[in-house]
Amino acid sequence: MKAAIDAVKQWQYDPPADGPIAFDVAFAFMPGAEPRMVTHGAPAVFGAPSSSMPPAPPPPPQPGWPPNAVRVGGHRKVPVKTKHVAPVYPPIAQTANVQGVVILEALLGPDGKVQDARILRSIPLLDQAALEAVKQWEFTPTLLNGAPVPVIMTATVQFTLQP
């Protein structure tokens, strides 16, 4: 079971349009054989069609985030970044030739400053550097009916090794 969990933790996906999302993954374990994935993406009950299962509930909101925070998307445009801080590439990640994209969900305060952030798509050796950089970013305030409001948005941090 540990091998299956470790494998799933390494999977990477493109960011969802409306995230975060949750889905079920089922593995079959048989004596003398490698674990085998049998379902991916929908709730599953062996011997029952997946349509007989109720859909998984949406993930709970981030604790402490304001209930009046709005998500970027649809008719709400993305706030404009006014202050960018590049991440510091961790030396251990460089030595290990680790590169890629860390995707975060950030809470912007009414003033446009990042108040909090959490990892949606992880690269363990790069996560902390991405968090530290994003928490220093600033954006234009988002107005709703003329008043500034907190905003939840997705931020992407790219780490690329130079040849």
C-alpha positions as CSV (number, residue, x, y, z in Angstrom):
1,M,0.0,0.0,0.0
2,K,2.9,2.4,0.8
3,A,4.2,2.0,-2.8
4,A,0.8,2.9,-4.2
5,I,0.5,6.0,-2.0
6,D,4.1,7.1,-2.8
7,A,3.3,6.7,-6.5
8,V,0.1,8.7,-6.3
9,K,1.9,11.5,-4.5
10,Q,4.2,11.9,-7.5
11,W,1.4,12.3,-10.1
12,Q,1.1,15.7,-11.6
13,Y,-1.9,17.2,-13.3
14,D,-2.7,20.4,-15.2
15,P,-4.5,22.9,-12.9
16,P,-8.2,22.5,-12.8
17,A,-10.4,25.3,-14.1
18,D,-12.2,25.5,-10.8
19,G,-10.0,24.0,-8.1
20,P,-9.2,22.5,-5.9
21,I,-10.8,19.2,-7.0
22,A,-11.0,15.7,-5.4
23,F,-11.3,12.3,-7.0
24,D,-10.9,8.7,-6.0
25,V,-8.2,6.3,-7.1
26,A,-8.5,2.6,-6.5
27,F,-5.7,0.0,-6.6
28,A,-5.8,-3.8,-6.6
29,F,-3.3,-5.7,-4.6
30,M,-2.6,-9.3,-5.4
31,P,0.0,-11.6,-3.8
32,G,3.1,-11.8,-5.9
33,A,2.1,-9.0,-8.3
34,E,2.7,-5.3,-8.5
35,P,-0.2,-3.1,-7.3
36,R,-2.5,-2.2,-10.3
37,M,-4.7,0.9,-10.6
38,V,-8.2,-0.2,-11.4
39,T,-10.1,3.2,-11.4
40,H,-9.1,6.8,-11.6
41,G,-11.2,9.9,-11.4
42,A,-14.6,8.7,-10.1
43,P,-15.8,7.0,-7.0
44,A,-15.8,3.2,-7.4
45,V,-17.3,0.2,-5.7
46,F,-16.1,-3.1,-6.9
47,G,-19.0,-4.9,-8.6
48,A,-21.2,-1.8,-8.7
49,P,-21.4,0.8,-11.5
50,S,-19.9,4.1,-10.6
51,S,-23.2,5.9,-11.3
52,S,-24.7,4.2,-8.2
53,M,-22.3,6.2,-6.0
54,P,-23.1,9.8,-5.0
55,P,-20.5,12.3,-6.2
56,A,-17.7,13.1,-3.9
57,P,-18.4,16.3,-1.9
58,P,-16.3,19.4,-2.7
59,P,-13.2,19.9,-0.6
60,P,-13.8,22.1,2.5
61,P,-12.8,25.8,2.3
62,Q,-9.4,26.7,3.6
63,P,-9.7,27.3,7.3
64,G,-9.6,31.0,8.2
65,W,-10.2,32.3,4.7
66,P,-13.0,34.9,4.7
67,P,-16.4,33.7,3.7
68,N,-16.8,36.7,1.4
69,A,-13.7,35.9,-0.6
70,V,-14.4,35.6,-4.3
71,R,-12.7,33.3,-6.8
72,V,-11.1,34.6,-9.9
73,G,-12.7,33.3,-13.1
74,G,-15.8,33.6,-15.2
75,H,-16.7,37.3,-15.3
76,R,-14.1,38.2,-12.6
77,K,-10.8,39.1,-14.2
78,V,-7.5,38.2,-12.7
79,P,-6.0,40.9,-10.6
80,V,-2.9,42.6,-12.1
81,K,0.4,41.7,-10.3
82,T,2.1,44.9,-9.2
83,K,5.0,43.4,-7.2
84,H,6.8,40.2,-8.3
85,V,9.3,38.4,-6.2
86,A,11.2,35.5,-7.9
87,P,11.6,32.3,-6.0
88,V,15.1,31.4,-4.7
89,Y,15.9,28.0,-6.4
90,P,16.9,25.7,-3.5
91,P,20.4,24.4,-4.0
92,I,19.4,20.9,-3.1
93,A,16.8,20.9,-5.9
94,Q,19.4,22.2,-8.3
95,T,21.9,19.5,-7.3
96,A,19.1,16.9,-7.7
97,N,18.1,18.4,-11.1
98,V,14.6,19.0,-9.9
99,Q,12.5,21.4,-12.0
100,G,8.9,21.9,-12.9
101,V,5.8,23.9,-11.9
102,V,4.4,24.4,-8.4
103,I,0.8,25.5,-8.4
104,L,-0.6,27.3,-5.4
105,E,-3.9,28.8,-4.3
106,A,-3.5,32.2,-2.8
107,L,-5.7,34.4,-0.8
108,L,-5.4,38.1,-1.6
109,G,-6.6,40.6,0.9
110,P,-8.8,43.6,-0.1
111,D,-5.5,45.6,-0.5
112,G,-4.2,43.1,-3.1
113,K,-1.5,41.6,-0.8
114,V,-1.2,37.9,-0.5
115,Q,-2.4,36.9,3.0
116,D,-2.0,33.2,2.7
117,A,-1.2,30.5,0.2
118,R,-1.3,26.7,0.0
119,I,0.1,24.1,-2.4
120,L,-2.2,22.6,-5.0
121,R,0.4,20.8,-7.1
122,S,3.5,19.9,-5.3
123,I,7.2,19.4,-6.0
124,P,8.4,18.7,-2.5
125,L,11.9,20.2,-3.0
126,L,10.5,23.4,-4.5
127,D,7.3,24.0,-2.5
128,Q,8.7,26.1,0.3
129,A,10.6,28.4,-2.2
130,A,7.4,28.9,-4.2
131,L,5.4,29.7,-1.1
132,E,7.9,32.2,0.2
133,A,8.0,34.0,-3.2
134,V,4.2,34.1,-3.7
135,K,3.5,35.4,-0.2
136,Q,5.5,38.5,-1.2
137,W,3.6,39.2,-4.4
138,E,1.1,42.1,-4.6
139,F,-1.8,42.7,-6.9
140,T,-4.3,45.4,-7.8
141,P,-7.3,45.3,-5.4
142,T,-10.4,43.5,-6.7
143,L,-13.6,45.4,-6.5
144,L,-17.0,43.9,-6.2
145,N,-19.9,46.5,-6.4
146,G,-17.2,49.2,-6.0
147,A,-15.7,47.8,-2.8
148,P,-12.4,45.9,-2.4
149,V,-12.9,42.3,-1.5
150,P,-10.6,39.3,-0.7
151,V,-9.8,37.1,-3.7
152,I,-8.9,33.4,-4.0
153,M,-6.7,32.8,-7.1
154,T,-4.3,30.2,-8.5
155,A,-0.6,31.1,-8.8
156,T,1.9,29.2,-10.9
157,V,5.6,29.2,-10.1
158,Q,8.0,27.8,-12.7
159,F,11.4,26.4,-11.8
160,T,13.7,25.8,-14.7
161,L,17.4,24.7,-14.5
162,Q,19.7,26.7,-16.8
163,P,21.8,24.5,-19.2
